[in-house]
Amino acid sequence: MTLPQLNIGVIGLGVMGQRMLARLAAHARLNPVLVWDANPAAIAQTLQQYPALQAATSAAQLIAAPGLHSLYIATPPAPHMALSELAFDAGLAVFCEKPLTVDFEAARRCIDRIEARGHRAAVNFALASSPGLALLQQHFGSGRASELGSLQTVELALAFAAWPRPWQAGAGAWLSERIEGGFSREVLSHFIFALQRVLGPATLVRSQVDYPSDGHRAETGLQAELQAGSVKIHIQGLVGGAQADHNAMRWCADAGEISMSEWFSRIEQRRADGQLLAGPTNDASELRQAGQLDQLDQWVALIEGRPHGLPGYTEALAVQQTIEAMLQTRSNSW
Ligand SMILES: NC(=O)c1ccc[n+]([C@@H]2O[C@H](COP(=O)([O-])OP(=O)(O)OC[C@H]3O[C@@H](n4cnc5c(N)ncnc54)[C@H](O)[C@@H]3O)[C@@H](O)[C@H]2O)c1
């Protein structure tokens, strides 16, 4: 039996919009049909690459187009909430890029509406579909007993030789600026999502943020300590070092630990005496591809109103609240 195609509208045709179009091109059911971007050059380039797509004349016209099932939003954060609201007006399921927004009032209004009317909405934290996150939930999710014992601390280290990273160098100026950009919102948010999905809400104990002296560019360093239940979380982020995109997370329990790097695609489990229990995984790109495919299938489930594992707007707002708290609080107590 051939399952029906689900027509997707895409708003935002920059770095991430292009990545998603490439992934959608290989999916059996998610079918991008209509695109729009505030920059006409981005539309022209997209139509050249995907001649079967059509361009709308505005975001509102795209969203109101007949026959669409879902809207994918890949603009910078500022328009995310307004575009979501328009899409809900049109009865569309929304898949929105992270970070959800830095406008918490608008996010709360949007979430109230989702809860009251049952709108379908999710946010693209790709780790939600990763086998690594499933492993962490299996060991440390609420009510689980792990052979690794009880979780004590989580350590997260991020480093970027340059910000933005080379693959995102073509993104708009917003990504390097303090108002909406920076590595904490862009990258750290993925790991805070994973952390809070496993452990529940984390509270800020202290943080220190280093900003360039020009007053507008995004952070170049972040140190933070969070607490989730009895678990302490230590975070270090830095623009510097030799690696383009380094991320490593250690989940340390009293009888062993799980360490993950390269976006949860390299995974190792050890007992406290150092004995290797599993890993390291050596099929990093396969793990990533499996996660990406699973994510698209979850998006299909969202559109069809079936249960799915994608983060909703409430979960994404909780991530952003933790991120903004880290960015705003300054402390000299390190
Ligand atoms: N989930 C992930 O792994 C991941 C990775 C990279 C980026 N992102 C997110 O995707 C979003 C886009 O990032 P990017 O790197 O593609 O940025 P980008 O600057 O490359 O692209 C943004 C595009 O949106 C367009 N745009 C801006 N305002 C608009 C509006 N009001 N209406 C229509 N189009 C508008 C711009 O012209 C540009 O083409 C951000 O929220 C970013 O954080 C997510």
The ligand as an SDF file (V2000), in Angstrom:
LIG
                    3D

 44 48  0  0  0  0  0  0  0  0999 V2000
   18.7240   21.7950   14.4050 N   0  0  0  0  0  0  0  0  0  0  0  0
   19.9640   22.0420   14.0210 C   0  0  0  0  0  0  0  0  0  0  0  0
   20.8350   21.1960   14.0850 O   0  0  0  0  0  0  0  0  0  0  0  0
   20.2930   23.4020   13.4700 C   0  0  0  0  0  0  0  0  0  0  0  0
   21.4900   23.6220   12.8050 C   0  0  0  0  0  0  0  0  0  0  0  0
   21.7310   24.8880   12.2890 C   0  0  0  0  0  0  0  0  0  0  0  0
   20.7880   25.9010   12.4460 C   0  0  0  0  0  0  0  0  0  0  0  0
   19.6580   25.6650   13.1370 N   0  0  0  0  0  0  0  0  0  0  0  0
   18.6450   26.7010   13.3470 C   0  0  0  0  0  0  0  0  0  0  0  0
   17.9960   26.9620   12.1030 O   0  0  0  0  0  0  0  0  0  0  0  0
   17.6020   28.3380   12.0440 C   0  0  0  0  0  0  0  0  0  0  0  0
   18.2310   28.9560   10.8050 C   0  0  0  0  0  0  0  0  0  0  0  0
   19.6450   28.8720   10.9070 O   0  0  0  0  0  0  0  0  0  0  0  0
   20.5600   29.0080    9.6030 P   0  0  0  0  0  0  0  0  0  0  0  0
   21.9040   28.5740   10.0120 O   0  0  0  0  0  0  0  0  0  0  0  0
   19.8990   28.3440    8.4480 O   0  0  0  0  0  0  0  0  0  0  0  0
   20.5420   30.5970    9.3870 O   0  0  0  0  0  0  0  0  0  0  0  0
   20.7710   31.3670    8.0260 P   0  0  0  0  0  0  0  0  0  0  0  0
   21.0690   32.7730    8.4070 O   0  0  0  0  0  0  0  0  0  0  0  0
   21.7280   30.6280    7.1570 O   0  0  0  0  0  0  0  0  0  0  0  0
   19.3600   31.2840    7.2930 O   0  0  0  0  0  0  0  0  0  0  0  0
   18.2220   31.9370    7.7430 C   0  0  0  0  0  0  0  0  0  0  0  0
   17.3640   32.2600    6.5240 C   0  0  0  0  0  0  0  0  0  0  0  0
   16.1370   32.8160    7.0120 O   0  0  0  0  0  0  0  0  0  0  0  0
   15.8250   33.9430    6.1980 C   0  0  0  0  0  0  0  0  0  0  0  0
   14.9550   34.8090    6.9870 N   0  0  0  0  0  0  0  0  0  0  0  0
   15.2820   35.6340    7.9990 C   0  0  0  0  0  0  0  0  0  0  0  0
   14.1830   36.2060    8.5230 N   0  0  0  0  0  0  0  0  0  0  0  0
   13.1280   35.7090    7.8150 C   0  0  0  0  0  0  0  0  0  0  0  0
   11.7160   35.9110    7.8740 C   0  0  0  0  0  0  0  0  0  0  0  0
   11.1610   36.7330    8.7830 N   0  0  0  0  0  0  0  0  0  0  0  0
   10.9400   35.2470    7.0050 N   0  0  0  0  0  0  0  0  0  0  0  0
   11.4930   34.4300    6.0530 C   0  0  0  0  0  0  0  0  0  0  0  0
   12.8220   34.2060    5.9560 N   0  0  0  0  0  0  0  0  0  0  0  0
   13.6150   34.8280    6.8260 C   0  0  0  0  0  0  0  0  0  0  0  0
   17.1510   34.5660    5.8170 C   0  0  0  0  0  0  0  0  0  0  0  0
   17.0380   35.3680    4.6570 O   0  0  0  0  0  0  0  0  0  0  0  0
   18.0030   33.3090    5.6100 C   0  0  0  0  0  0  0  0  0  0  0  0
   17.9680   32.8630    4.2730 O   0  0  0  0  0  0  0  0  0  0  0  0
   18.0700   28.9730   13.3550 C   0  0  0  0  0  0  0  0  0  0  0  0
   17.0260   28.9540   14.2970 O   0  0  0  0  0  0  0  0  0  0  0  0
   19.1900   28.0440   13.7880 C   0  0  0  0  0  0  0  0  0  0  0  0
   19.4320   28.0820   15.1660 O   0  0  0  0  0  0  0  0  0  0  0  0
   19.3890   24.4350   13.6240 C   0  0  0  0  0  0  0  0  0  0  0  0
  1  2  1  0
  2  3  2  0
  2  4  1  0
  4  5  1  0
  4 44  2  0
  5  6  2  0
  6  7  1  0
  7  8  2  0
  8  9  1  0
  8 44  1  0
  9 10  1  0
  9 42  1  0
 10 11  1  0
 11 12  1  0
 11 40  1  0
 12 13  1  0
 13 14  1  0
 14 15  2  0
 14 16  1  0
 14 17  1  0
 17 18  1  0
 18 19  2  0
 18 20  1  0
 18 21  1  0
 21 22  1  0
 22 23  1  0
 23 24  1  0
 23 38  1  0
 24 25  1  0
 25 26  1  0
 25 36  1  0
 26 27  1  0
 26 35  1  0
 27 28  2  0
 28 29  1  0
 29 30  1  0
 29 35  2  0
 30 31  1  0
 30 32  2  0
 32 33  1  0
 33 34  2  0
 34 35  1  0
 36 37  1  0
 36 38  1  0
 38 39  1  0
 40 41  1  0
 40 42  1  0
 42 43  1  0
M  CHG  2   8   1  16  -1
M  END
$$$$
